[in-house]
Structure formats: C-alpha cells, structure tokens
Amino acid sequence: MTGSGSFDDRVTRWLRTGPDRAPADLLGDVVAGTATVPQRRGVRRAAAARWPLAAAAAVIVATVTWATLPALTRTAGPGASQGVGPPVSPSPSARLGAGVLAPGSYALTAAGGDGVPDLLVAVPAGWRSLCDALPCFALVSGVGPGRLGLAYWQVEGVYPEPCRPIGAPSLGPSPADLAEALRTVEGVSGTQPVATTFGGHDAVTMDLVTDSEIPCEPNSFHIWSAAGNIRRYLESAGQTIRLWILTIDGERVVVQVDWSPGTTEARLAELFAVAASARFDQ
C-alpha cells in the first residue's frame, strides 16, 4: 500500500486489498501508536477510536508473519500436508554453538551433509544445541513430555528393523524413494507422502508415528543413518516425527521436527513457528 492520508484511512485501504504483508511506513506507525496509547482507564475518545485499527493492523502483521502456523497446529497429527515458509527473513544468522542459545537466528549444518547449504532458523528463548561438537545439525527445547526437536539431515540409509540397525539398504536419489523406504520401517506408522513446499522449495511431507510399545529402548531404536555413522533414534515411544523431504542444489535433504506424547498445543505452536522461520543459506 502506498499513498497519503490519515492513519485510519491508510489502514482501511490496506485491509481492503487482501494484503500479505504491511508496508514498512504503516508498521512504523503501528509501533509508534502502540507505544503512546495510555495504559490506564479513561483513555480519551480520539485515542480509543484510533487504537482498534492500530491493534487490528498489529495482529494482522503478526498473523501474516506466521501465515502457515494455524493450519499446521490444527493438523499436528498424521496426514498433514501444509507447506512451510518462506516467512519474513530472519535476522543474520550466527553459527550454532553448544549449550543453551540466546533467542535469535542460527545456522544448522546437515548431518552427513556434503555440498548442501546450511539451514537458517530463528528460535525463541529456552532452545539449545543438541551437539557437543560443531558443526551442529539439531536443536531441542525441553525434556520428557513436551520435548521439542528440529534437525537437518542428508539421509544415507533407512533401517527396516530399527532394533537391529545392521546394514541400511541403499536408497534411490529422490524424495519419493526415501519416503517409500521410511514407510516400511517396523514399529513405525508412516503417512502417505504429500506434495508441499518448505523454505520456498518443492517438497514432500509425511509423519512417522512410532508405536506406543517398542521392542527395545528408545535410544536403541534407530530409524535412519547419515554419513559419518550419525543415526536417528527415538527419544520416547509414541514419538511423532514430521519430515519435509526435498532436493537442494541437486542433493536430497530432510528437515524434521519431532514431539513427544503429552506435548501441549502451545508447545506445538512454538515448534511450528521455528519450522516456519526456516530458509536455506543460498
């Protein structure tokens, strides 16, 4: 939206256009208006009349920033097909370090990756690196019920018998090849792969839901492997892993998020907000 006029007129015209983002000058007015609205009873009538429009604009800006989030959280179980990203670009990313992270944007290097770009994600407070050594490919938040995870992989093989991870059969190069192999894993229910997008790229998405009872300890239940003998195992029985499988610069990569049984809707919303921030460093 461009043009002059009163703030209210500009917001009204903008809302009528079916916008996908707010212009910078309008957002600046929203912020300025928010900072000056008196936080007490008895606000003057003029300010009270102006505030609903400013508040509506601010809410819409926040909603558009995470435009895919409501659909994702509503379908946080098997069969979800919604695409993710790209949202507003996060701030310049820092190389991921070990331990608890300050809120901000960080670069993940694909586990087993060779010649693929880093994945940049923005995280809120309370997230930490999963890796003791660098570069790192995974982030987590919380422990036990409610634990969240996000990781970036270049998968090399899939174990059809997770409790006996001996010799993963070779895979074809396409996202469909990997998705089909994952649906054959014992003790795991794999949903039908669905075409979608992730980070602005075509992808397929699917869920892996592990059985509530498995024949070995979760940390011995290995699903796939990456180069360098890096293996993906469970954190808990009944865990759900959502994957986006895509091709970047001619190489197949996987971005996955996971959550444990008992995770709340609020925590799922946080997880998918992190996923929605993802973009590739190309």
N, C-alpha and C positions, 0 to 999 in steps of 0.2 A: 504494500500500500504506500502510495506516495501522495503528496499534496498538502495543503494547509487547512486551516480551520481549527475549531476548538477541539480540545482533547476528546470530549464526548462524541463529537461528530466524526472524528477520525476513527475512534474505536468502532462506532456503529457501522461506518462504511467498511471497515476491515472485516467485521464479523459477517457481513452480508456476502462477502466474496468466497466463503468456504476456505479459509486460509490453512496453510500447512506450517507456517511459522510467522512470528511477529517481526515487523521491521525494527531495526535497532533503535531508531529515534522514539518509537512508541514504547518499546520496552524500557527505555530510559525514563520516560515519563511515568510509567507504572511504578518503577522503583522509587523515583522521587516522590510520587504521590503516597506510596506506602509509608515512606519514612516520615512524612509530615502529617499523617492523619492522627488526630489526638486520641490517645488510648485512655479515654475516660467517658463517662456518661455525659449526655448533654452536648453532643457534637453539633456544631452549627448546621443548619439545614442545608446550606450550599455544599459543605464538605460531605454531608451524609448523602446528598444526591449524587455526588461525583464518585464516591467510594465504591458503590456496587459495580459500576463499569470498570473501574481500575481493578477491583478484585476479580471480576469475571475474566478480564484480559490476562491477569497473572495466572489464574487457574488454567486457562486455555493454553497459555505458553507452556506451563509445566506439563499439561496433558499431552501436547503435541511433541514435546521433547522425548517422552517415552511412549510414542504413539502405539507401539505394539504391545505394551505391557498388559493392559487389561485383558486382551484376548488370550495372552499366554497364561496368565494366572487363572483364568476361568477354566482352562483346559490343561491343567498341570498333571494330567494322568496320561495313560496310553492313548495313542491315536492323534495327538495334537499335530497340526500341520501349519501353524502360523509361521511366517517369516520373521526374521530379526534383523534390525538395523537397515541402513546406517542411520543412527541418530545424529544430533549435533556433535561435531567432532570434539573429543575430549581435549584437555589441555596437553601441552607437550609431555611425553611420557618419560619416566625415569626407569633405568634398568632395575629390574626386580632384585631386591636384596633378600637376605634371610630374616626370619622373625616377623614380628608384628609390623604392619605397614601404616604409615600415615595416610589419611584419605588423599586420593589423587589418582593419576593415570600412570599405569605401569606396562612394561613390555614383557611378554612371555615368549620364550623360545620353544618351538615344538619339540616334544620328547621324541628322540630319534630323528629329528629333522635334518634335512640336508638340502640346502638351496631353497628353502621356503622363507617367506617374510615373517617377521615377528607379529604377534597378535597384541594389539594395544587395548587395554580395558581400564575403565575407571571404577574404583572401589571406594565404598564408604569406610567409616571407622570400624575397627574390630576384625578386619580381614588380615590374614598373614600368609606368608610364603610357606609352601609345603616342602620346599627343598632346602637341604643343608648345604648343598654345593650349587654353584652357579655355572652356567645359566639355568634358569628355572622355568618350568612349564606349568605349574599348578598353584592355585590359591584356594584357601579354605577359610571358613568362618564358623566358629562354634565347635562343640564336641558332643558326642552322643546324640540323642534325639534333637532334631533341629539343626544338625550339622549340614553345612552347605559346601559345595566344592565346584570349582571350574578348572578345566585343564585343556591343554592344546597338544595334539598328538600327530605324529605321522606313523600310522599303524602299519606294522610289518606282517603280523600273522595273528590268527584267531585260534584259541584253544577250544576244540569241541567238547572236551572233558575238563572243565576248569579245575577240578581237584587233582587231576593228573596232567599238569601242563608240560607235556613232553612232545616236542616237535610240532609246532603250529604249521598246518598245511599252507603252501604258497597261495597267494591271492591274485586275482586279476587286478588291473590297474584302476578300474572305475569306481566311483562311489557306490554304484549298484552292486558290484562284486563284493565289496566289504559289507554292505547292508545285508546281502543274502547270507554271507558266512556267519554274521552275528545272530541271525535268526535260527541257526542250527545248534547254538550252544546249549548244552544240557543245564537244567536248573534255571533257565532264563526264558522269559516270555518276551519275544521281540515283536513290536508292532509293525504293520505294513509300512515300508518307507513311503514318504510323501514328498513331492516336489515343493520346494520353498526357496527362500533366499536367506543368506546370512552375511552381514557386513557388506551388502551390496553385490554379492556374488550368488549365482545359482547354486543350489544345494539340495540335498535330500535330508529329511529329518525323521527320526524314529526314536522310540523309547525302548529301553531294556529294563524290565522289571524282574528282579530276582525273586526266587521262591522264598517264602517265609521260613522254610526249613531247608537247609543245605547240608550235604554230607561231609563237609569239612569246615574248619574255622574260616571266617570271612577273609582273614589275611592270607589264607592259603587257596582261596577261590579266585583263580586267575582267568581273566576273560580274553585279553589280547596282549600283544607284545610290540615293542618298538626296538629299533636298532640300539645296541649298547646294553642289551639284556634288561631293558626297562619294561616292567609288567604292570598291567592294570588289574588290581584285585579289589575286592569289596571292603567297605568299612562296616557294613552290617547286613544281615539277612533282610530281605524285603526291600532293599535299596532300589531306587529308581535312578537310571542314568538316561538323560536325554542327549542325543547326538545330532550334530549338524555335520554332514559329510560333503566335502566339496573339493574342487580342483583349483589350486592356486599356482600360477606360473608352471602349469603342466604337471604338478605334483599333487597327489591326493592327501588331504589333511582332514583332521577331525577336531572339532571343538565340542566339548561335552560339559554339561552341568549335572550335578547329582544331589540328591537329598535323601535323608533317612526317614523311616516311618515316624510319624508323630510331628513332622515339620508343619508349622502353622502357615496360614495364608499370608500373614505379614512377612514371614521369613522367605516364603516362595516369591513374593513380590520383590523383595530385596535381591534375591538370586537372579531373577529375570531382568531386573534393572541393570545389573552388572553385565549380563549377557547382551542386553540391548545396546550397551555402550561400545561393544567390540568393533574394531576395524583392523584391517591389515596394513602393516607398515610398508606400503609400496611406493 
